[in-house]
């Protein structure tokens, strides 16, 4: 079920990406004519998408909801095994976060030196949004290179996605852009605080619900 839902969002993100690139490169003037309510609609959809993973009552899927108590089923495990795993994953997460901040700083330098403009930032965010769903459904650089978790169910940084894709909005001082960045940051902070307090919820070492044998979702890694 979760994979089908994710594929739907993947398809929509792909359509948005193609439309945005075609418009940007061939009909640039059209961008300036897009009605303001269109941006508001997309802003509302993205806000809902963030709130769904943050609010326990709304969370429905294990990968994005494993930080919540309702997705935790304690299994038999050794605390030293959990600690060793957590230290390893934290180290990889810190490297990933550092590289992203360097990337974001580069974007900021280009923007404030007028090498790129607001439309480039929007196009970058739309691209990052597509990469988010491409990672879940096709190929994930975090899975293969940086974090190297088994799958989305045990991904160390799964709920970082909204912060990662809306990060460039920090440079556009408007309500809709900054609110998406702030909500993404809050989702990241919620995730990290819960990870620090309840690390046992985030790995199949200690959480039975994250084991392959108990997974109820379609899996592209089988």
VEXSE-507651 format. One record per residue: residue in three letters; x, y, z of N, C-alpha, C, CB in turn. Coordinates in pm, whole numbers, plus 32768, in hexadecimal, padded with zeros to 4 digits. Glycine has a CB too. Layout:
N
alaXYZXYZXYZXYZ ...
***
This chain:
222
unk80537F8780008000800080008056807D80007FA380018079 unk80BA807F8058810E80F680618159810F7FDF817180E880D4 unk818380A27F9B81CD80B37F1E817380EB7EB1820B802E7EF2 unk80F580BF7EAD809680F37E4B807C81887E63801180A47E52 unk806C81AE7EE18058823A7F0480D2828D7EE0803982497F9B unk814682577EF981C2829C7ED981D482A97E42823A82537F16 unk81AC82447DF881B782497D66815A82B27D2B819781C07D29 unk80E782C57D68808C832F7D3B80CF83B77D4D800783297D89 unk810983CE7DC1814E844D7DD981C9845A7D7F817784597E6C unk820983EB7D61827B83E87D05825084177C7A82B883597CFE unk81DE83E37C4D81AA840A7BCA8188849F7BC6812E83B67BA6 unk814984D07C2F8124855D7C3581A185B67C3B80CA85797CAE unk820685897C87828385D57C9182CA85D97C0A82DF85987CFD unk82C1856B7BBE82FF85657B3A82BA85C57ADA82FA84D67B02 unk823585C67ADC81E986227A87820B86B37AA9815186097A97 unk820F86D17B29823187597B5482BE877F7B27822587657BEE unk831B87217B3283A5873B7B0983AD87587A7383FE86C27B2C unk836F87037A21837487157990833287987967833086A07949 unk82BF87B479A182798832798282CE88AA79A781F2883879CC unk830F88A47A1A835F89147A4B83D9892C79F2838C88FB7ADB unk841D88C079CA849488D07975846F890278EA84DF884C796B unk840388CC78B283D888F9782D83B1898C7832836188A477FB unk836789B1789B833D8A3C78A983B58A9778BF82DB8A4A791D unk84128A6B791384868ABE793684DE8AD978BC84D88A7B79A5 unk84F48A73786A85538A8177FC85148AB17779859789FE77E5 unk84908A9D776884538AC076E883E78B2C76F384188A4676AA unk83AC8B3B776983428B9E777A83598BEB77FB82B58B5B777A unk83D08C27780783F98C65788583978CD178B284848CA07877 unk83618D1D785283048D89787582868D5478B882E08DD977F8 unk82648CD7789881EA8C9C78D081F48C8F796781D08C127892 unk826D8C79799A82828C6B7A2B824F8CE57A7483168C547A4B unk826A8D5A7A3C82428DD77A7C81AB8DEB7A7982868E4C7A39 unk81678D9F7A2380D68DB07A1480858D487A6180B28DAA7982 unk80C88CEA7AA480808C847AF080348CC77B6280E28C187B26 unk7FB08CB17B6D7F628CF17BD77F948CCD7C637ECF8CCB7BCB unk7F878D287CBE7FBA8D137D457F758C9D7D8B7FA88D917D98 unk7EF48C867D6A7EAC8C1B7DAE7EE58B917D8D7E188C207D88 unk7F288B847D1A7F668B057CF57FD68AE47D577F9D8B0B7C64 unk80288B487D7780928B347DD980588B127E6280EB8BB07DE3 unk7FE78B507E837FA78B367F047F738AA77F0D7F348B997F1A unk7F3E8A747E9F7F0D89E97E9C7F8189887EB57EC989CA7E14 unk7FEF899B7E6E806289447E81809A89527F0F80D089647E1A unk809D89CC7F4280C989E27FCC80728992802D80C58A797FF0 unk7FEE8996801C7F94894D80737FAA88B6806D7F07896D8050 unk7FBF88827FF47FD787F37FE4805887C980297FDD87CE7F50 unk80C0881B801D813F87FA805C8135880380F581AE88578029 unk80E98864812680D5887181B7809187F481ED808188F081D8 unk802987C681A97FE2874D81D3804186D581D27F6887328178 unk809486CD816B80F2865E815E8154865981D48140866A80DB unk817B86CF820581D586D48279818B86B082F9821487608285 unk811586E9830C80CA86D3838880A38641839A804D872A8389 unk808C85FA832B8064856E833180CF851983768049853882A6 unk814E853B836581B884EB83A381DB851C842E823384EC834B unk81A98591845381CB85C984D5816285AD854181DD865D84C8 unk80E585A585188077859685788053850285867FFA85E8854B unk805F84C985FD8048843886107FC3840685DA804F841886A1 unk7F59845285EE7ED5842585C27ECE841985297E69848685F3 unk7F1D846884E27F18846884507F7A840684117F3384F2841D unk7FE383E28459804C838A8423801582FE840880C383838484 unk802982CD838E7FF1824B8367805A81E5833C7F8E825F82F7 unk80D482138320813681BB82E381B281AB833B815F81F0825B unk81E38131834182538110839A82D3815D837E826F807E8392 unk830281678301838381AB82EA8386823A831F83A281AC8257 unk831C8287830683188312833482DE831F83C082C8836582D4 unk82A882B383F6826982BB847A82AF826B84E681DD828C8470 unk8322822F84C5836481D885278397822285A283D6819184E5 unk839F82A7859A83C782F38611835782FA867783F2838185E9 unk82DE82D4864F826982DB86A68254825786F281EC82FD8655 unk822182628769821081EE87C181B48185878481DA821A8848 unk814F81B1873980EB81528707812580F2869E8076819F86CC unk819A8112866681D980B986048247806386438212810A8591 unk8252806886C882BC801F870C82887FA0874E830080778772 unk82C67F31872F82AB7EB1877083317E78879C825E7E4D8710 unk83497E7D881C83CD7E58885083EA7DC4884083D97E7F88E2 unk84617DA8880F848D7D1F880284FC7D01886584BC7D048774 unk85327C89885D85A17C6388B486247C8E887285A17BC988CF unk86767CDA88B986F27D0C887F87577D2C88ED86D77D888829 unk87D47D3688C4883F7D5C892088597DF2891388C07D0B8903 unk88607E36898388737EC6898188F77EEE8941886C7EFD8A0E unk895C7E9B895189DD7EBC891489D77EB6887C8A497E5C8948 unk89847E5B884589727E5487B4892B7ED2878189227DD6878D unk88C67EFC87CC887D7F7587A788D97FF087AD88037F8A8803 unk89287FFA88178981806C882789E8807287B789C8806688AF unk8A20800187948A837FFC87278A44802A86A48ABC7F6D8718 unk89CB7FFD868B898480238611896680B9860F89027FD38603 unk893880ED86808914817B8689898E81D4867188D681998711 unk89FE81B086AB8A7881FF86998AA0820186068AEC81C686EF unk8A9A818F85C58ABD818685378A6081DB84E18AB980F38507 unk89DD81D184FB897C821D84AC898682B384C888EF81EC84CB unk89A082D8854389AF836685648A2783A3851B89BE837985FB unk8A93835985138B0A838984CE8AEA83A1843A8B80832484DC unk8AA5834583FC8A818354836F8A1D83C7835B8A4782D18338 unk89C283D883BB8961844583B289A684CD83BE88F68436841F unk8A0884D784168A52855684278A9C857A83A78AB5854B849E unk8ADA851883678B1F853182E88ABD8561827E8B6884B182B7 unk8A4B851E827589E58542821489B185D0822C897184DF8218 unk899585F182A98963867682CC89CB86E182AB893D867C8362 unk8A4886C682C88AB3872782AD8ABF874382198B3886F382E4 unk8ABA86DA81C78AC386EB81378A4C873B81028ACA866380F1 unk89D68722813A8961876D810C896C8800813188E187318148 unk899A881E81A989AA88AA81D38A0F88F2817989D788B28266 unk8A7988AD81518ADA88E780F48A988903806E8B53888980E2 unk8A4588A5804089F988B87FC4899E89317FD089A7883A7FA3 unk8957893B804188FB89AA805789458A30805D88AC899480D9 unk89B98A30809B8A0A8AA980A18A338AD480148A888A9280F8 unk8A548A747FC08A768A937F358A028AD47EEB8AA18A157EED unk898A8A9F7F0289138AD97EC589008B697EF588958A847EE6 unk89138B7F7F7689048C057FAE89688C677F7489138C008045 unk89E38C3B7F638A4A8C917F288A248CBA7E9A8AD38C4A7F28 unk89F58C5A7E4B89CB8C777DC289538CD77DC089A78BF57D79 unk88F68CC37E1C887D8D147E1F889A8DA57E4888168CD77E7E unk88E58DB77EB388FD8E3E7EE589658E8A7E9389298E377F75 unk89A98E447E388A028E877DDA89BF8E987D518A848E377DCA unk893A8E807D4F88E88E967CD789138E427C5F88EC8F287CB1 unk894E8DCF7C7B89718D727C1188F78D1D7BED89E98D177C3B unk88A68CFF7C5188248CC07C3C87BA8D187C7C88208C2F7C76 unk873B8D057C5586CF8D567C8D86658CFE7CCE868F8DAD7C20 unk85F78D3C7CF3858D8CF47D3A85558C817CE8851D8D547D5F unk85488C937C6685128C297C12856E8BAF7C1184FD8C5C7B84 unk85F18BC67C16864F8B567C1F863D8B097CA286E08B887C12 unk86228B527D0E860C8B117D90858F8AB97D8A85FE8B7B7E00 unk85258AEE7D4F84AA8A9E7D4184C48A227CED84398AF37D02 unk85108A327C81852E89C07C2B858489597C76857689EE7BAC unk85DF89877CC98631892D7D1A85DB88DF7D7D869D897C7D65 unk857E89217DC0852688DE7E2084D088767DDA84CE89457E69 unk849C88987D65844C88397D1884A087C07CF08410887D7C9A unk851E87D97CCE857A876B7CAD859687147D2685FD87A37C75 unk85AD87527D9885C587067E13854A86B77E3C85EF87657E85 unk84D486EE7E23845886A67E3F844E86297DE983DD87017E27 unk847386367D6B847485C17D1284DB855A7D42849385EC7C82 unk855285887D6885BB852E7D98858D84E17E13863A857D7DB7 unk853E85237E68850884E17EDF84BA84637EB984AC85437F2D unk845F846F7E5A840D83FC7E338458839D7DD6838E842C7DEE unk84B783D17D8A850F837B7D3B855F83207D97856E83D07CE3 unk858B83577E0885D983097E69858782997EA6860F83647ED7 unk850982B47EC384B382507F01848D81E27E9F843582937F38 unk847782087E21843C81AA7DC2849D816E7D5D83D181EF7D78 unk850F81AF7D468568817F7CDC85F581627D0E856F81E47C6D unk863D81C77D3686C781B67D6486E882257DC7872B81B77CEC unk872582017E36873C82617EA287D1826B7EC286EE823A7F1F unk880882E37EB0889582F77ECD88B382EA7F6388C183807E9A unk884F83087FB6886382FA804688698267806D87F383418094 unk88168217802C881681868044889781458015879F81447FFF unk88C981727FA2893D81327F6589C2816A7F96893581407ECF unk89C781ED7FB48A47822E7FCD8A568264805B8A5A829E7F6C unk89F782B580888A0D8300810389E282B6818289C2838280FB unk89648290818C893082528207893D81BB8203889E827A821D unk891E81828190892D80F2817788D8809C81D589BF80CB8186 unk885C80C881E987FC8075823087C6800981D3878980CA8268 unk87867FA3820C87517F3681BC86E37F65815D871C7EC78216 unk86887FB9819286177FE8814285D98062818785AD7F77812F unk856C8094814E8529810B818784F980F3821584B48133812F unk84D280788234849C805982B884FE807A832884777FC682C0 unk857E806C830E85E280858375863D80FB835186368008838D unk8610814E82F3866381BF82C986778221833D862282088251 unk86F4824183588718829983C786E4832883B387AF829C83D8 unk86D78353833686B583E0831C863283EF82CE8726842382CF unk85DA838F82D98562838E828385148410828B8507831982A9 unk84FC8444830284AB84BD830F84FC853E8303846484BC8392 unk8575853282D485C285A982B1859385E3822B8658858982AB unk8544859681E1852A85B8815584F18644814184CC8555811B unk8494866E8198845886F3818684BD876281A183DF870381E1 unk8514874C8201857D87AF821A85DF87B481A485C8878D829D unk86028740816F8663873C8102862D877F8084868986AB80E4 unk85AE87698065857D87A27FE7854D88327FF4850D874D7FB2 unk8522885B806B84F788E5807C8565893E80B7847D88E980D5 unk85DB890580CF864A89528105866A89D080B786C288FC810B unk866E89CA8030868F8A437FE3862C8AB67FF686958A207F51 unk85B68A99802885548B04803F857D8B6380B084CD8AC78060 unk85E48B3F80FC86128B98816686438C1E812E86818B5481B6 unk86648C2080AD86998C998070862F8CF4803686FB8C758006 unk85B38CC4803185468D167FFA84EE8D42806F84F18CC67F8F unk84F18DC0808D84AF8DF38105841C8E1380EB84F88E708138 unk83CF8DA980D5833F8DB380C382FB8D4F811E83178D9C802F unk827E8D67813F82398D1281A082338C80817481AC8D4681B6 unk820A8C6880F781F78BDD80CC827B8B9180C781B58BDA8043 unk82E38BD1809583648B8D808B83A18B75811583C48BDF8035 unk83A18BDB816883DD8BCC81ED838D8B6D824483E78C548231 unk83088B6C823682B68B12828782D28A81826382218B318275 unk82E98A6381E3830B89DA81BC839489B381F1830789CB8123 unk83F28A1181EA847789F58221846E89DB82B784D78A6A8205 unk84248A2E830084198A21839183D3899F83B783CD8A9A83CD unk8368897C8370832388FE838D837E8886837282A288F38339 unk83CB888D8305842A882282E9849388178356846D883B8263 unk84BF888A83898521888C83F684E5885284768552891B840E unk8467887584938424883F850A841687A884FF83998880851C unk83F38776848783E986E58473847086A2848B83B686C483E5 unk84DA86E2845D856286AE8473858486AB850885C987028427 unk85658718854E8582872185DE853286B9862B856487AE8613 unk84B286AB8609845E8645864A849B85BB863983CE86488611 unk84C6859D85C08503851C85A08580850585F285238513850B unk85D7856985F88658855A863C8648855386D486B485CE8616 unk85ED859F870B85D58598879C85A1850D87C08570860587C9 unk854384DA8771850D8455878B857883EB8779849684388730 unk85CE83FE8716863B839E8700869A839B8777868983C1867F unk86B4840F87B0870D8416882486CD83D788A0873284A78842 unk864A83EA88B1860483B8892885DB8326891B858A840C8943 unk85B282FE88A3857F8275888E85BD8235881284E582788880 unk863F821F8812868181E5879C865081598779871681E087B1 unk8619811687DB85E9808D87C585758088876185BD804E8848 unk853280F9874984C280FB86ED84EE80F8865A846D81758707 unk856C811786408598813485B885E080C2857285F181A985BB unk85F1805185B3863B7FE3857585F77F5D858D86C97FE085AB unk860B7F02852F85D17E7C853E861C7E2985A485D07E3584B8 unk868A7E5C85DA86CE7E19864886717E0F86C087507E63866D unk86227E7986D585CE7E82874D853A7E93872F85FD7EF487A1 unk85177EBA86B5848B7ED28692845C7E658632847A7F5F8651 unk84047E0F866583D27D9E861783887DCC859A83777D48866B unk83477E3F859F82F97E6F852D83507E9384B582A87EE88556 unk83D27EA484CA842B7ECA845D84717E52841C84937F2B8490 unk845A7DDC845284977D64841884537D408394848F7CED847A unk84A07D0A833884687CDF82B883F67C7C82CA84D67CA18262 unk84027C25832C839D7BBE834383187BF8837083CE7B5C83A9 unk831A7C7083A6829F7CB083D682737D25837F82B17CDF8465 unk82BA7D3B8311829B7DAC82B9821F7D8F826683127DCC825D unk81C17DED826781447DDD821C81437E2C819A80CF7E088272 unk81B07E6B817A81B57EC1810481F87E7A808F81FF7F428125 unk81D57EAA8016821E7E7C7F9F82AF7EA57FAD81DF7EB77F1C unk83087E547F7A83977E717F8C83E07E687F0683D77E0F7FF2 unk84267ED27EE1846F7ED07E6284F87E927E71847C7F5C7E2B unk851D7E697EEB85A27E2D7F01859E7D957EFE85DA7E5C7F87 unk85257D5C7EF5851B7CC97EF185457C947E68848A7C9C7F12 
***
